[in-house]
Amino acid sequence: MKNKRLVFISDSDKKTIAFGKMLSRFLKKGDIIALCGQLGSGKTTLVKGLAKGLRIKKQINSPSFVILNLYKGKTILQHFDLYRVDYLKEVESVGFNDFISLQAISVIEWADKIKSLLPFEHLRINITTRFDKKRVLQLYSRGRRYDLLLQKLETHLKRTKNW
């Protein structure tokens, strides 16, 4: 298995949140999710679903004015938002590499800004909005852990009629 790809189409915020919630069932401590997409594409909406699945009670907002928010639920969720970051040094200065090595799930919005800092193994999710306002979530595995994750997710989606 190498660099598996899975595509999911969402027609609403509610469905994007439900997808995030479902995806969270397959995540474990140490996982890294790199989110890429234009402003307003649904990155934070997906994070809200992940948080819901991890039983996080606190309201999830885009932390655009801070680089990192931490949320505690079933496990810790580290939510990085790099929208306002212009230089890699800004991310390095907050101890990015130390944080992503912690026993937490790390979700990084605007991850394309720090490609060189991302570990090789991670799950990349590209989110685009189509002309009909539907979101296209393209999930790409990088490394064996995420190949297996996408394989399990794909099997689950095939068994579930609502998707």
C-alpha positions, -999 to +999 in steps of 0.1 A: +000+000+000+013+034-009-002+069-007-038+059-007-064+084-017-101+087-007-126+113-019-157+124+001-182+149-011-202+170+014-233+190+006-236+208+039-218+219+071-238+193+089-224+165+067-189+179+069-191+178+107-206+143+106-177+132+084-152+147+109-169+130+138-167+096+119-131+102+110-122+108+146-131+071+154-100+060+134-076+085+149-052+079+178-027+099+198+002+110+177-018+113+145-012+144+124-038+158+100-027+185+075-056+205+062-053+225+030-079+246+012-090+281+004-104+305+030-140+294+038-136+259+023-146+241+055-113+233+073-126+246+107-160+229+101-142+196+097-122+203+129-155+208+147-166+174+137-133+158+148-137+176+182-173+163+185-161+128+179-134+132+205-161+144+230-147+179+233-172+201+249-155+235+243-166+255+213-142+251+184-133+283+166-107+292+140-077+302+161-066+327+134-052+352+159-033+326+177-013+297+162-025+270+185-055+260+206-055+229+228-088+211+235-092+182+260-117+154+254-112+117+249-077+127+239-060+161+235-067+179+202-040+204+191-056+228+166-030+248+147-042+276+124-014+290+103-035+315+082-016+345+095+019+329+095+043+342+069+075+326+079+085+291+091+104+307+120+071+319+134+059+283+137+092+270+149+094+296+176+062+283+193+078+248+194+058+233+166+080+201+164+078+196+201+040+199+201+034+175+172+055+149+189+033+149+220+007+123+227-022+142+211-040+145+178-026+174+158-047+192+132-030+218+111-050+243+091-031+259+062-005+231+064+007+239+029+025+268+044+048+246+064+053+215+041+090+213+051+082+211+088+056+183+085+067+148+093+067+125+063+039+104+078+006+123+081-029+125+067-034+153+042-069+165+035-075+190+006-108+207+008-122+225-023-156+240-030-173+231-062-195+255-083-226+238-068-213+247-033-205+211-024-173+205-006-148+179-020-126+164+007-096+146-008-078+125+018-042+114+010-022+090+032+015+096+037+030+065+054+018+031+064-002+043+094-023+065+072-026+039+044-042+016+070-064+044+083-078+052+049-083+016+042-104+012+074-123+044+067-131+034+031-144+000+043-165+018+069-180+042+043-189+013+020-208-005+049-226+027+059-256+035+037-258+072+047-225+081+030 
